[in-house]
């Protein structure tokens, strides 16, 4: 019998053996301790995990501090009614055909509304990851850009929805990984290559913003193209909620591409690709050759209707009121617990823990009536585990103070009072 050939992986861009081999231990521990796979029935009060683990008695209640709906717009009565109205108006939930073939005007309405909100062209997608899957290969081939195949520089901490595209982009051009927001690394690449595209988060999922002003200097100096996923700051930051990148970057033209999810603070569903300076011909290339952007996986009518209402709320004083409530809650948290994100408007705080203590700490917080997400490898680098706390506009002072008291009990660092300020 002929010996069969075994395949040796290259691990050039990913290593599932390592990701799953190490990561699964933490996920299994999380599930056994009731911190993953939760199924909470609000009516019956039954709480369980998808694996069937029973870790707390029925009726256990908790406050969720691990939700990305930073302004609580996902439960806004007008947003919910907007989804229902759209379905009544169009008489269909999902129009299952590629948009380049036939489409109803629903999504065009939303794209026009978001385009006015951002002051740019907008193409909607079912998810930010779908948008990224469609766009990055087109950037790599030079069809989205100035026609030159760029060196694709992926930030080391780029969200997995972006970093997963490394091997696909590598079929079109050269791909490298940079240290986190390393401006020297990026500038060195710009000196060596005719064209460079830098792929990163505008607002990191573990807290903090990209150095958009410094990157803009490289854009002006070398023509650097920057691809931002700014999902975590949409709605929560900036006038009319346009996000951190569009608020602070002085380069808003074809050298800057921004993708944002509508599932977080915007409060609805789907994603938006925000494009400045591109002609209709380029938009057609995106629509026709952007992979799943053009499959029959478009935003359903309910999501479009909810999005239209949320966009209108963004044009009213109510948005700034919600933002102020969020910032007030963030400031209160920072006055009680110290993290590396203290002092930022960013709505996520990462409370450091060790790999050995993070699951037990998360369990104790949950048993006290609060849910925060334990994060561990491969979500974060090995040895940098922590509890991820997400702040929202609707959280009460009592809830925040209660959470912070428990966090300090499990090892969080108390806030450091400013000089002359008495500790609370």
JOWORA-V117706 format. One record per run of one state. SS is the DSSP state (H for helix, E for strand, - for the rest). FROM is the first residue (numbers start at 0). LEN is the number of residues. If there is no record, write none. Layout:
ss->[SS:SS]
from->[FROM:FROM]
len->[LEN:LEN]
This chain:
ss->[-:H:-:E:-:E:-:E:-:H:-:H:-:H:-:E:-:H:-:E:-:H:-:H:-:E:-:H:-:E:-:E:-:E:-:H:-:E:-:H:-:H:-:E:-:E:-:H:-:H:-:H:-:H:E:-:E:-:H:-:E:-:E:-:E:-:H:-:E:-]
from->[0:15:32:37:40:46:49:62:64:72:75:76:90:105:118:120:125:127:140:150:155:159:163:165:169:174:178:182:192:195:201:202:203:208:209:211:222:224:229:238:241:243:248:255:261:270:275:279:289:290:294:300:313:316:336:338:347:352:357:367:369:371:372:375:385:390:396:409:412:414]
len->[15:17:5:3:6:3:13:2:8:3:1:14:15:13:2:5:2:13:10:5:4:4:2:4:5:4:4:10:3:6:1:1:5:1:2:11:2:5:9:3:2:5:7:6:9:5:4:10:1:4:6:13:3:20:2:9:5:5:10:2:2:1:3:10:5:6:13:3:2:10]
